[in-house]
Amino acid sequence: MLASANSPPPSPLAPRFPLQGSPQKAISHLRLPDVANLLVKIRRVQSRAQAIESSSGEGPRTHFGLELTCERKVPLYEEGRFVCRDGVDAAKLLRAVRSFLYEKAESIGANVLVDEQWSCAISGPRRGNTYRVLIRYSASASRSSTPDPQRPVGLENIRNVDGLMTILSREE
């Protein structure tokens, strides 16, 4: 059968050869690659739906009791990406990202972090019971007469995945 200029193009899901017994009826069916692509799309949607998100809350926060000795504040930002297996202890990962940010602050002569704000997104589980974790942390470096508390603000808001966490990789 030849296609005319007005007829629509054949469907990629339509059979390539007519079926025996009923040449009049066109029966469309899915091929194996089409089914595989559909399953991949469904899995991606499910993994997005399973994302666990948490944050320090609305707006930047500073630990109570810090007495700044300098008015100057230098904004800093750090993003940490982790791949973990069997669970996620997000509080430990958050502390690690904050400590890296604190090291940056010390390198420019500051001794405290103020106006802190963070967010954490955990996606998974994926093959091998792995999870991808993205932590974004922003703060300002300054000087204070009181020592830095060495812990993230709003730590009570963090959400974890139960299990014994193994960090497979870290990307900064």
SEPAGU-471143 format. One record per atom (N, C-alpha, C, CB): residue number from 1; atom name; residue in three letters; y, z, x. Coordinates in steps of 0.1 Angstrom, whole numbers. Glycine has a CB too. Layout:
<atoms>
ATOM     k    a     r   north      up    east
ATOM   NUM   CA   ala       Y       Z       X
...
</atoms>
This chain:
<atoms>
ATOM     k    a     r   north      up    east
ATOM     1    N   met     -12       0       9
ATOM     1   CA   met       0       0       0
ATOM     1    C   met      12       0       9
ATOM     1   CB   met       0      12     -10
ATOM     2    N   leu      21      -9       7
ATOM     2   CA   leu      33     -10      15
ATOM     2    C   leu      45      -2       8
ATOM     2   CB   leu      38     -25      16
ATOM     3    N   ala      53       4      16
ATOM     3   CA   ala      64      12      11
ATOM     3    C   ala      76       2       9
ATOM     3   CB   ala      68      23      20
ATOM     4    N   ser      82       4      -3
ATOM     4   CA   ser      94      -4      -6
ATOM     4    C   ser     106       3      -1
ATOM     4   CB   ser      95      -7     -21
ATOM     5    N   ala     118      -3      -1
ATOM     5   CA   ala     130       3       4
ATOM     5    C   ala     134      15      -4
ATOM     5   CB   ala     141      -7       5
ATOM     6    N   asn     130      15     -17
ATOM     6   CA   asn     134      25     -26
ATOM     6    C   asn     124      37     -27
ATOM     6   CB   asn     136      20     -40
ATOM     7    N   ser     113      35     -21
ATOM     7   CA   ser     103      46     -23
ATOM     7    C   ser     105      56     -12
ATOM     7   CB   ser      88      40     -22
ATOM     8    N   pro     102      69     -15
ATOM     8   CA   pro     104      80      -5
ATOM     8    C   pro      94      79       6
ATOM     8   CB   pro     104      94     -12
ATOM     9    N   pro      97      84      18
ATOM     9   CA   pro      87      84      29
ATOM     9    C   pro      75      92      25
ATOM     9   CB   pro      94      88      42
ATOM    10    N   pro      64      89      31
ATOM    10   CA   pro      52      97      28
ATOM    10    C   pro      54     112      33
ATOM    10   CB   pro      39      91      34
ATOM    11    N   ser      48     121      26
ATOM    11   CA   ser      49     135      29
ATOM    11    C   ser      40     137      42
ATOM    11   CB   ser      44     144      18
ATOM    12    N   pro      45     146      51
ATOM    12   CA   pro      36     149      63
ATOM    12    C   pro      24     157      59
ATOM    12   CB   pro      44     156      73
ATOM    13    N   leu      24     163      47
ATOM    13   CA   leu      13     171      42
ATOM    13    C   leu       3     162      34
ATOM    13   CB   leu      17     182      34
ATOM    14    N   ala       6     150      31
ATOM    14   CA   ala      -2     141      23
ATOM    14    C   ala     -14     136      32
ATOM    14   CB   ala       5     129      18
ATOM    15    N   pro     -26     134      26
ATOM    15   CA   pro     -37     130      34
ATOM    15    C   pro     -35     116      40
ATOM    15   CB   pro     -50     129      25
ATOM    16    N   arg     -40     114      51
ATOM    16   CA   arg     -38     101      58
ATOM    16    C   arg     -47      90      53
ATOM    16   CB   arg     -40     103      73
ATOM    17    N   phe     -58      94      47
ATOM    17   CA   phe     -68      84      42
ATOM    17    C   phe     -71      88      27
ATOM    17   CB   phe     -81      84      50
ATOM    18    N   pro     -72      78      19
ATOM    18   CA   pro     -75      82       5
ATOM    18    C   pro     -88      89       4
ATOM    18   CB   pro     -75      69      -4
ATOM    19    N   leu     -89      98      -6
ATOM    19   CA   leu    -102     105      -8
ATOM    19    C   leu    -112      97     -16
ATOM    19   CB   leu     -99     119     -15
ATOM    20    N   gln    -124      98     -13
ATOM    20   CA   gln    -135      91     -20
ATOM    20    C   gln    -136      96     -35
ATOM    20   CB   gln    -148      92     -13
ATOM    21    N   gly    -138      87     -44
ATOM    21   CA   gly    -140      90     -58
ATOM    21    C   gly    -128      90     -66
ATOM    21   CB   gly    -146     104     -58
ATOM    22    N   ser    -116      92     -61
ATOM    22   CA   ser    -104      93     -70
ATOM    22    C   ser     -93      86     -62
ATOM    22   CB   ser    -101     107     -74
ATOM    23    N   pro     -93      73     -61
ATOM    23   CA   pro     -82      67     -54
ATOM    23    C   pro     -68      68     -61
ATOM    23   CB   pro     -85      52     -51
ATOM    24    N   gln     -68      70     -74
ATOM    24   CA   gln     -56      71     -81
ATOM    24    C   gln     -48      84     -79
ATOM    24   CB   gln     -59      70     -96
ATOM    25    N   lys     -55      95     -76
ATOM    25   CA   lys     -49     108     -74
ATOM    25    C   lys     -47     110     -60
ATOM    25   CB   lys     -58     119     -81
ATOM    26    N   ala     -34     114     -57
ATOM    26   CA   ala     -31     118     -43
ATOM    26    C   ala     -32     133     -42
ATOM    26   CB   ala     -17     113     -38
ATOM    27    N   ile     -41     138     -35
ATOM    27   CA   ile     -43     153     -33
ATOM    27    C   ile     -37     156     -20
ATOM    27   CB   ile     -58     157     -35
ATOM    28    N   ser     -27     165     -20
ATOM    28   CA   ser     -21     169      -7
ATOM    28    C   ser     -28     182      -3
ATOM    28   CB   ser      -6     171      -8
ATOM    29    N   his     -30     183      10
ATOM    29   CA   his     -36     195      16
ATOM    29    C   his     -29     199      29
ATOM    29   CB   his     -52     193      18
ATOM    30    N   leu     -31     211      33
ATOM    30   CA   leu     -25     215      45
ATOM    30    C   leu     -35     213      57
ATOM    30   CB   leu     -21     230      45
ATOM    31    N   arg     -29     208      68
ATOM    31   CA   arg     -37     206      80
ATOM    31    C   arg     -37     219      88
ATOM    31   CB   arg     -32     194      88
ATOM    32    N   leu     -46     221      97
ATOM    32   CA   leu     -47     233     105
ATOM    32    C   leu     -34     236     113
ATOM    32   CB   leu     -58     232     115
ATOM    33    N   pro     -27     227     119
ATOM    33   CA   pro     -14     230     125
ATOM    33    C   pro      -4     235     116
ATOM    33   CB   pro      -9     218     133
ATOM    34    N   asp      -4     230     103
ATOM    34   CA   asp       6     234      93
ATOM    34    C   asp       3     249      89
ATOM    34   CB   asp       5     225      81
ATOM    35    N   val     -10     252      88
ATOM    35   CA   val     -13     266      84
ATOM    35    C   val     -10     275      96
ATOM    35   CB   val     -28     267      81
ATOM    36    N   ala     -12     271     108
ATOM    36   CA   ala      -9     280     120
ATOM    36    C   ala       6     282     120
ATOM    36   CB   ala     -13     273     133
ATOM    37    N   asn      15     272     118
ATOM    37   CA   asn      29     274     118
ATOM    37    C   asn      34     283     107
ATOM    37   CB   asn      36     260     117
ATOM    38    N   leu      27     282      96
ATOM    38   CA   leu      31     291      84
ATOM    38    C   leu      28     305      88
ATOM    38   CB   leu      23     286      72
ATOM    39    N   leu      16     308      94
ATOM    39   CA   leu      12     321      98
ATOM    39    C   leu      22     327     108
ATOM    39   CB   leu      -2     322     103
ATOM    40    N   val      26     319     118
ATOM    40   CA   val      36     324     128
ATOM    40    C   val      49     328     121
ATOM    40   CB   val      38     313     138
ATOM    41    N   lys      54     319     112
ATOM    41   CA   lys      66     323     105
ATOM    41    C   lys      65     336      97
ATOM    41   CB   lys      70     311      95
ATOM    42    N   ile      54     337      90
ATOM    42   CA   ile      52     350      82
ATOM    42    C   ile      52     362      91
ATOM    42   CB   ile      38     349      74
ATOM    43    N   arg      45     361     103
ATOM    43   CA   arg      44     372     112
ATOM    43    C   arg      58     375     118
ATOM    43   CB   arg      35     368     124
ATOM    44    N   arg      67     365     120
ATOM    44   CA   arg      80     368     125
ATOM    44    C   arg      88     375     115
ATOM    44   CB   arg      87     355     129
ATOM    45    N   val      87     371     102
ATOM    45   CA   val      94     378      91
ATOM    45    C   val      90     393      90
ATOM    45   CB   val      92     371      78
ATOM    46    N   gln      77     395      91
ATOM    46   CA   gln      71     408      90
ATOM    46    C   gln      76     417     102
ATOM    46   CB   gln      56     408      90
ATOM    47    N   ser      77     411     114
ATOM    47   CA   ser      81     420     125
ATOM    47    C   ser      96     423     124
ATOM    47   CB   ser      78     412     138
ATOM    48    N   arg     104     414     118
ATOM    48   CA   arg     118     417     116
ATOM    48    C   arg     119     428     106
ATOM    48   CB   arg     126     405     112
ATOM    49    N   ala     111     428      96
ATOM    49   CA   ala     111     438      85
ATOM    49    C   ala     107     452      91
ATOM    49   CB   ala     102     434      73
ATOM    50    N   gln      99     452     101
ATOM    50   CA   gln      94     465     107
ATOM    50    C   gln     104     470     117
ATOM    50   CB   gln      81     463     112
ATOM    51    N   ala     115     464     120
ATOM    51   CA   ala     124     469     130
ATOM    51    C   ala     130     483     126
ATOM    51   CB   ala     136     459     132
ATOM    52    N   ile     130     491     136
ATOM    52   CA   ile     135     505     134
ATOM    52    C   ile     148     506     141
ATOM    52   CB   ile     125     516     140
ATOM    53    N   glu     159     509     134
ATOM    53   CA   glu     172     509     140
ATOM    53    C   glu     178     523     138
ATOM    53   CB   glu     182     499     133
ATOM    54    N   ser     185     528     149
ATOM    54   CA   ser     193     540     148
ATOM    54    C   ser     205     539     157
ATOM    54   CB   ser     184     552     153
ATOM    55    N   ser     215     548     154
ATOM    55   CA   ser     227     548     162
ATOM    55    C   ser     233     562     163
ATOM    55   CB   ser     237     538     155
ATOM    56    N   ser     243     563     171
ATOM    56   CA   ser     250     576     173
ATOM    56    C   ser     259     579     161
ATOM    56   CB   ser     259     576     185
ATOM    57    N   gly     261     570     152
ATOM    57   CA   gly     270     572     141
ATOM    57    C   gly     282     563     141
ATOM    57   CB   gly     274     587     140
ATOM    58    N   glu     291     566     131
ATOM    58   CA   glu     303     558     130
ATOM    58    C   glu     313     562     141
ATOM    58   CB   glu     309     560     116
ATOM    59    N   gly     317     552     148
ATOM    59   CA   gly     328     554     158
ATOM    59    C   gly     324     561     170
ATOM    59   CB   gly     339     561     152
ATOM    60    N   pro     332     560     181
ATOM    60   CA   pro     329     567     193
ATOM    60    C   pro     330     582     192
ATOM    60   CB   pro     338     562     204
ATOM    61    N   arg     322     590     200
ATOM    61   CA   arg     322     604     199
ATOM    61    C   arg     322     610     214
ATOM    61   CB   arg     309     610     192
ATOM    62    N   thr     328     622     215
ATOM    62   CA   thr     329     629     228
ATOM    62    C   thr     323     642     226
ATOM    62   CB   thr     344     630     233
ATOM    63    N   his     315     647     236
ATOM    63   CA   his     309     660     236
ATOM    63    C   his     320     671     234
ATOM    63   CB   his     301     663     248
ATOM    64    N   phe     317     681     226
ATOM    64   CA   phe     327     692     224
ATOM    64    C   phe     329     700     236
ATOM    64   CB   phe     321     701     212
ATOM    65    N   gly     341     704     239
ATOM    65   CA   gly     344     713     250
ATOM    65    C   gly     348     706     263
ATOM    65   CB   gly     333     721     253
ATOM    66    N   leu     348     693     264
ATOM    66   CA   leu     352     686     276
ATOM    66    C   leu     368     686     277
ATOM    66   CB   leu     347     671     276
ATOM    67    N   glu     373     691     288
ATOM    67   CA   glu     387     692     290
ATOM    67    C   glu     391     681     300
ATOM    67   CB   glu     392     706     295
ATOM    68    N   leu     397     671     296
ATOM    68   CA   leu     401     660     305
ATOM    68    C   leu     412     663     314
ATOM    68   CB   leu     404     647     297
ATOM    69    N   thr     411     660     327
ATOM    69   CA   thr     422     663     336
ATOM    69    C   thr     429     650     339
ATOM    69   CB   thr     416     669     349
ATOM    70    N   cys     425     639     334
ATOM    70   CA   cys     431     626     336
ATOM    70    C   cys     432     619     323
ATOM    70   CB   cys     423     618     347
ATOM    71    N   glu     443     613     321
ATOM    71   CA   glu     445     605     308
ATOM    71    C   glu     439     591     309
ATOM    71   CB   glu     460     604     305
ATOM    72    N   arg     436     586     321
ATOM    72   CA   arg     430     573     322
ATOM    72    C   arg     416     573     318
ATOM    72   CB   arg     432     568     337
ATOM    73    N   lys     412     563     310
ATOM    73   CA   lys     398     561     306
ATOM    73    C   lys     394     547     309
ATOM    73   CB   lys     396     564     291
ATOM    74    N   val     383     545     316
ATOM    74   CA   val     378     532     319
ATOM    74    C   val     366     528     311
ATOM    74   CB   val     374     531     335
ATOM    75    N   pro     367     518     302
ATOM    75   CA   pro     356     515     293
ATOM    75    C   pro     344     509     301
ATOM    75   CB   pro     360     505     283
ATOM    76    N   leu     332     514     298
ATOM    76   CA   leu     320     509     304
ATOM    76    C   leu     310     505     293
ATOM    76   CB   leu     314     520     313
ATOM    77    N   tyr     301     496     297
ATOM    77   CA   tyr     291     491     287
ATOM    77    C   tyr     277     489     294
ATOM    77   CB   tyr     295     479     279
ATOM    78    N   glu     267     492     288
ATOM    78   CA   glu     253     490     294
ATOM    78    C   glu     244     486     283
ATOM    78   CB   glu     248     502     302
ATOM    79    N   glu     235     476     286
ATOM    79   CA   glu     225     472     276
ATOM    79    C   glu     212     473     283
ATOM    79   CB   glu     228     458     271
ATOM    80    N   gly     202     480     277
ATOM    80   CA   gly     189     481     283
ATOM    80    C   gly     178     475     274
ATOM    80   CB   gly     186     496     286
ATOM    81    N   arg     170     467     279
ATOM    81   CA   arg     159     461     271
ATOM    81    C   arg     146     466     278
ATOM    81   CB   arg     160     445     271
ATOM    82    N   phe     137     471     269
ATOM    82   CA   phe     124     476     274
ATOM    82    C   phe     113     470     266
ATOM    82   CB   phe     124     491     273
ATOM    83    N   val     101     469     272
ATOM    83   CA   val      89     466     265
ATOM    83    C   val      80     477     267
ATOM    83   CB   val      83     452     270
ATOM    84    N   cys      76     484     256
ATOM    84   CA   cys      67     496     257
ATOM    84    C   cys      54     493     250
ATOM    84   CB   cys      75     508     251
ATOM    85    N   arg      44     501     254
ATOM    85   CA   arg      31     500     247
ATOM    85    C   arg      27     513     241
ATOM    85   CB   arg      20     495     257
ATOM    86    N   asp      20     512     230
ATOM    86   CA   asp      14     524     223
ATOM    86    C   asp      23     534     217
ATOM    86   CB   asp       5     531     233
ATOM    87    N   gly      36     532     218
ATOM    87   CA   gly      46     541     212
ATOM    87    C   gly      60     540     219
ATOM    87   CB   gly      41     556     213
ATOM    88    N   val      70     546     213
ATOM    88   CA   val      83     545     218
ATOM    88    C   val      90     559     217
ATOM    88   CB   val      92     534     211
ATOM    89    N   asp      93     565     229
ATOM    89   CA   asp     101     577     229
ATOM    89    C   asp     115     572     232
ATOM    89   CB   asp      95     587     240
ATOM    90    N   ala     122     569     222
ATOM    90   CA   ala     135     563     223
ATOM    90    C   ala     145     572     229
ATOM    90   CB   ala     141     558     209
ATOM    91    N   ala     144     585     228
ATOM    91   CA   ala     153     595     234
ATOM    91    C   ala     152     594     249
ATOM    91   CB   ala     149     609     229
ATOM    92    N   lys     140     592     255
ATOM    92   CA   lys     139     590     269
ATOM    92    C   lys     146     578     274
ATOM    92   CB   lys     124     591     274
ATOM    93    N   leu     144     567     267
ATOM    93   CA   leu     150     554     270
ATOM    93    C   leu     165     555     269
ATOM    93   CB   leu     145     543     261
ATOM    94    N   leu     170     562     259
ATOM    94   CA   leu     184     563     257
ATOM    94    C   leu     190     571     269
ATOM    94   CB   leu     187     570     244
ATOM    95    N   arg     184     582     273
ATOM    95   CA   arg     188     590     284
ATOM    95    C   arg     189     582     297
ATOM    95   CB   arg     179     602     286
ATOM    96    N   ala     179     573     299
ATOM    96   CA   ala     178     564     311
ATOM    96    C   ala     190     555     311
ATOM    96   CB   ala     165     556     311
ATOM    97    N   val     194     549     300
ATOM    97   CA   val     205     540     299
ATOM    97    C   val     218     547     301
ATOM    97   CB   val     205     532     285
ATOM    98    N   arg     219     559     295
ATOM    98   CA   arg     231     567     297
ATOM    98    C   arg     233     571     312
ATOM    98   CB   arg     231     580     288
ATOM    99    N   ser     222     575     318
ATOM    99   CA   ser     223     579     332
ATOM    99    C   ser     227     568     341
ATOM    99   CB   ser     209     585     337
ATOM   100    N   phe     223     556     338
ATOM   100   CA   phe     227     544     346
ATOM   100    C   phe     242     542     344
ATOM   100   CB   phe     220     531     341
ATOM   101    N   leu     247     544     331
ATOM   101   CA   leu     261     543     328
ATOM   101    C   leu     269     554     336
ATOM   101   CB   leu     264     544     313
ATOM   102    N   tyr     264     566     336
ATOM   102   CA   tyr     270     577     343
ATOM   102    C   tyr     271     574     358
ATOM   102   CB   tyr     262     590     341
ATOM   103    N   glu     261     568     364
ATOM   103   CA   glu     262     564     378
ATOM   103    C   glu     273     554     380
ATOM   103   CB   glu     248     558     383
ATOM   104    N   lys     275     545     371
ATOM   104   CA   lys     286     535     372
ATOM   104    C   lys     300     543     372
ATOM   104   CB   lys     286     525     361
ATOM   105    N   ala     300     553     363
ATOM   105   CA   ala     313     561     362
ATOM   105    C   ala     315     569     375
ATOM   105   CB   ala     312     571     350
ATOM   106    N   glu     305     574     381
ATOM   106   CA   glu     306     582     394
ATOM   106    C   glu     311     572     405
ATOM   106   CB   glu     293     588     397
ATOM   107    N   ser     306     560     405
ATOM   107   CA   ser     310     551     415
ATOM   107    C   ser     325     547     415
ATOM   107   CB   ser     301     538     414
ATOM   108    N   ile     331     549     404
ATOM   108   CA   ile     346     546     403
ATOM   108    C   ile     354     559     403
ATOM   108   CB   ile     349     538     390
ATOM   109    N   gly     347     570     406
ATOM   109   CA   gly     355     583     408
ATOM   109    C   gly     355     592     395
ATOM   109   CB   gly     368     580     412
ATOM   110    N   ala     349     588     385
ATOM   110   CA   ala     349     596     372
ATOM   110    C   ala     338     607     373
ATOM   110   CB   ala     347     588     360
ATOM   111    N   asn     339     617     365
ATOM   111   CA   asn     328     627     364
ATOM   111    C   asn     323     630     350
ATOM   111   CB   asn     332     640     371
ATOM   112    N   val     328     624     340
ATOM   112   CA   val     324     625     326
ATOM   112    C   val     324     612     319
ATOM   112   CB   val     332     636     319
ATOM   113    N   leu     316     611     308
ATOM   113   CA   leu     316     600     299
ATOM   113    C   leu     322     606     286
ATOM   113   CB   leu     302     594     297
ATOM   114    N   val     332     599     280
ATOM   114   CA   val     338     602     268
ATOM   114    C   val     338     590     259
ATOM   114   CB   val     353     607     270
ATOM   115    N   asp     341     592     246
ATOM   115   CA   asp     341     581     236
ATOM   115    C   asp     328     573     236
ATOM   115   CB   asp     353     572     239
ATOM   116    N   glu     317     581     236
ATOM   116   CA   glu     304     574     237
ATOM   116    C   glu     299     569     223
ATOM   116   CB   glu     294     585     242
ATOM   117    N   gln     292     558     224
ATOM   117   CA   gln     286     552     212
ATOM   117    C   gln     274     544     216
ATOM   117   CB   gln     296     543     204
ATOM   118    N   trp     263     545     208
ATOM   118   CA   trp     251     538     212
ATOM   118    C   trp     243     533     199
ATOM   118   CB   trp     241     547     220
ATOM   119    N   ser     235     523     201
ATOM   119   CA   ser     226     518     191
ATOM   119    C   ser     213     515     197
ATOM   119   CB   ser     232     506     183
ATOM   120    N   cys     202     516     189
ATOM   120   CA   cys     189     514     194
ATOM   120    C   cys     181     506     183
ATOM   120   CB   cys     181     528     197
ATOM   121    N   ala     174     495     187
ATOM   121   CA   ala     166     487     178
ATOM   121    C   ala     152     486     184
ATOM   121   CB   ala     173     473     175
ATOM   122    N   ile     142     489     176
ATOM   122   CA   ile     128     489     181
ATOM   122    C   ile     121     478     172
ATOM   122   CB   ile     121     503     180
ATOM   123    N   ser     116     468     178
ATOM   123   CA   ser     108     458     170
ATOM   123    C   ser      94     458     174
ATOM   123   CB   ser     115     444     171
ATOM   124    N   gly      85     456     164
ATOM   124   CA   gly      71     455     167
ATOM   124    C   gly      63     463     157
ATOM   124   CB   gly      68     460     181
ATOM   125    N   pro      51     466     159
ATOM   125   CA   pro      43     462     170
ATOM   125    C   pro      39     448     171
ATOM   125   CB   pro      30     471     170
ATOM   126    N   arg      37     443     183
ATOM   126   CA   arg      32     430     186
ATOM   126    C   arg      18     430     192
ATOM   126   CB   arg      42     422     195
ATOM   127    N   arg      14     419     197
ATOM   127   CA   arg       0     419     203
ATOM   127    C   arg      -1     429     214
ATOM   127   CB   arg      -3     405     209
ATOM   128    N   gly     -12     436     214
ATOM   128   CA   gly     -15     446     224
ATOM   128    C   gly      -7     459     221
ATOM   128   CB   gly     -11     441     237
ATOM   129    N   asn      -3     461     208
ATOM   129   CA   asn       5     472     204
ATOM   129    C   asn      17     475     212
ATOM   129   CB   asn      -4     485     204
ATOM   130    N   thr      25     464     215
ATOM   130   CA   thr      37     465     223
ATOM   130    C   thr      49     464     214
ATOM   130   CB   thr      38     453     233
ATOM   131    N   tyr      60     471     219
ATOM   131   CA   tyr      72     472     211
ATOM   131    C   tyr      84     467     221
ATOM   131   CB   tyr      75     486     206
ATOM   132    N   arg      93     460     215
ATOM   132   CA   arg     105     456     222
ATOM   132    C   arg     117     466     218
ATOM   132   CB   arg     109     441     220
ATOM   133    N   val     124     471     228
ATOM   133   CA   val     134     481     225
ATOM   133    C   val     147     476     231
ATOM   133   CB   val     131     495     230
ATOM   134    N   leu     158     476     223
ATOM   134   CA   leu     171     472     228
ATOM   134    C   leu     181     483     226
ATOM   134   CB   leu     176     459     221
ATOM   135    N   ile     187     488     237
ATOM   135   CA   ile     196     499     236
ATOM   135    C   ile     210     494     241
ATOM   135   CB   ile     191     512     244
ATOM   136    N   arg     220     496     233
ATOM   136   CA   arg     234     493     237
ATOM   136    C   arg     241     506     237
ATOM   136   CB   arg     240     482     227
ATOM   137    N   tyr     248     508     249
ATOM   137   CA   tyr     255     521     251
ATOM   137    C   tyr     269     518     256
ATOM   137   CB   tyr     247     530     261
ATOM   138    N   ser     279     523     250
ATOM   138   CA   ser     293     521     255
ATOM   138    C   ser     299     535     256
ATOM   138   CB   ser     301     512     246
ATOM   139    N   ala     308     536     266
ATOM   139   CA   ala     315     549     268
ATOM   139    C   ala     327     546     277
ATOM   139   CB   ala     306     560     274
ATOM   140    N   ser     335     556     278
ATOM   140   CA   ser     347     555     288
ATOM   140    C   ser     345     565     298
ATOM   140   CB   ser     360     557     280
ATOM   141    N   ala     348     562     311
ATOM   141   CA   ala     347     571     322
ATOM   141    C   ala     360     577     324
ATOM   141   CB   ala     342     563     335
ATOM   142    N   ser     360     590     327
ATOM   142   CA   ser     372     598     329
ATOM   142    C   ser     369     610     338
ATOM   142   CB   ser     378     603     316
ATOM   143    N   arg     379     618     340
ATOM   143   CA   arg     377     630     348
ATOM   143    C   arg     379     643     340
ATOM   143   CB   arg     387     631     360
ATOM   144    N   ser     372     653     343
ATOM   144   CA   ser     372     665     335
ATOM   144    C   ser     370     677     344
ATOM   144   CB   ser     362     665     324
ATOM   145    N   ser     376     689     340
ATOM   145   CA   ser     373     701     347
ATOM   145    C   ser     360     708     343
ATOM   145   CB   ser     385     711     345
ATOM   146    N   thr     354     704     332
ATOM   146   CA   thr     341     708     328
ATOM   146    C   thr     331     698     331
ATOM   146   CB   thr     341     712     313
ATOM   147    N   pro     319     702     335
ATOM   147   CA   pro     308     692     339
ATOM   147    C   pro     303     684     327
ATOM   147   CB   pro     297     699     345
ATOM   148    N   asp     299     672     330
ATOM   148   CA   asp     293     663     319
ATOM   148    C   asp     280     669     314
ATOM   148   CB   asp     290     649     325
ATOM   149    N   pro     278     669     301
ATOM   149   CA   pro     265     675     296
ATOM   149    C   pro     252     668     299
ATOM   149   CB   pro     267     676     281
ATOM   150    N   gln     253     656     304
ATOM   150   CA   gln     242     648     308
ATOM   150    C   gln     232     645     297
ATOM   150   CB   gln     234     655     319
ATOM   151    N   arg     237     643     285
ATOM   151   CA   arg     229     639     274
ATOM   151    C   arg     237     630     264
ATOM   151   CB   arg     223     651     266
ATOM   152    N   pro     230     621     257
ATOM   152   CA   pro     237     612     248
ATOM   152    C   pro     243     620     236
ATOM   152   CB   pro     228     601     243
ATOM   153    N   val     254     615     230
ATOM   153   CA   val     259     621     218
ATOM   153    C   val     250     616     207
ATOM   153   CB   val     274     616     216
ATOM   154    N   gly     249     624     196
ATOM   154   CA   gly     242     620     184
ATOM   154    C   gly     227     618     186
ATOM   154   CB   gly     248     607     179
ATOM   155    N   leu     221     625     196
ATOM   155   CA   leu     207     624     199
ATOM   155    C   leu     198     627     187
ATOM   155   CB   leu     204     632     211
ATOM   156    N   glu     203     635     178
ATOM   156   CA   glu     196     639     166
ATOM   156    C   glu     193     627     157
ATOM   156   CB   glu     203     650     158
ATOM   157    N   asn     200     616     159
ATOM   157   CA   asn     199     604     150
ATOM   157    C   asn     188     594     155
ATOM   157   CB   asn     212     597     149
ATOM   158    N   ile     182     597     167
ATOM   158   CA   ile     173     587     173
ATOM   158    C   ile     160     587     165
ATOM   158   CB   ile     170     591     187
ATOM   159    N   arg     154     575     163
ATOM   159   CA   arg     141     573     157
ATOM   159    C   arg     131     568     167
ATOM   159   CB   arg     143     564     144
ATOM   160    N   asn     119     573     166
ATOM   160   CA   asn     109     570     176
ATOM   160    C   asn      97     563     169
ATOM   160   CB   asn     104     582     183
ATOM   161    N   val      87     558     177
ATOM   161   CA   val      74     554     172
ATOM   161    C   val      64     563     179
ATOM   161   CB   val      72     539     176
ATOM   162    N   asp      57     570     170
ATOM   162   CA   asp      47     580     175
ATOM   162    C   asp      37     573     185
ATOM   162   CB   asp      40     587     164
ATOM   163    N   gly      33     580     195
ATOM   163   CA   gly      23     576     204
ATOM   163    C   gly      27     579     218
ATOM   163   CB   gly      20     561     203
ATOM   164    N   leu      18     577     228
ATOM   164   CA   leu      21     579     242
ATOM   164    C   leu      27     566     248
ATOM   164   CB   leu       8     583     250
ATOM   165    N   met      40     567     251
ATOM   165   CA   met      47     555     255
ATOM   165    C   met      44     551     270
ATOM   165   CB   met      62     557     254
ATOM   166    N   thr      41     539     272
ATOM   166   CA   thr      40     533     285
ATOM   166    C   thr      51     522     286
ATOM   166   CB   thr      26     528     288
ATOM   167    N   ile      60     523     296
ATOM   167   CA   ile      70     513     298
ATOM   167    C   ile      64     502     306
ATOM   167   CB   ile      83     518     304
ATOM   168    N   leu      63     490     300
ATOM   168   CA   leu      57     478     307
ATOM   168    C   leu      68     471     315
ATOM   168   CB   leu      51     469     297
ATOM   169    N   ser      80     470     310
ATOM   169   CA   ser      91     463     317
ATOM   169    C   ser     104     468     313
ATOM   169   CB   ser      90     448     316
ATOM   170    N   arg     114     467     322
ATOM   170   CA   arg     128     470     319
ATOM   170    C   arg     137     459     324
ATOM   170   CB   arg     131     484     325
ATOM   171    N   glu     146     456     315
ATOM   171   CA   glu     156     445     319
ATOM   171    C   glu     170     451     317
ATOM   171   CB   glu     154     432     310
ATOM   172    N   glu     179     449     327
ATOM   172   CA   glu     192     455     326
ATOM   172    C   glu     202     444     325
ATOM   172   CB   glu     195     464     337
</atoms>
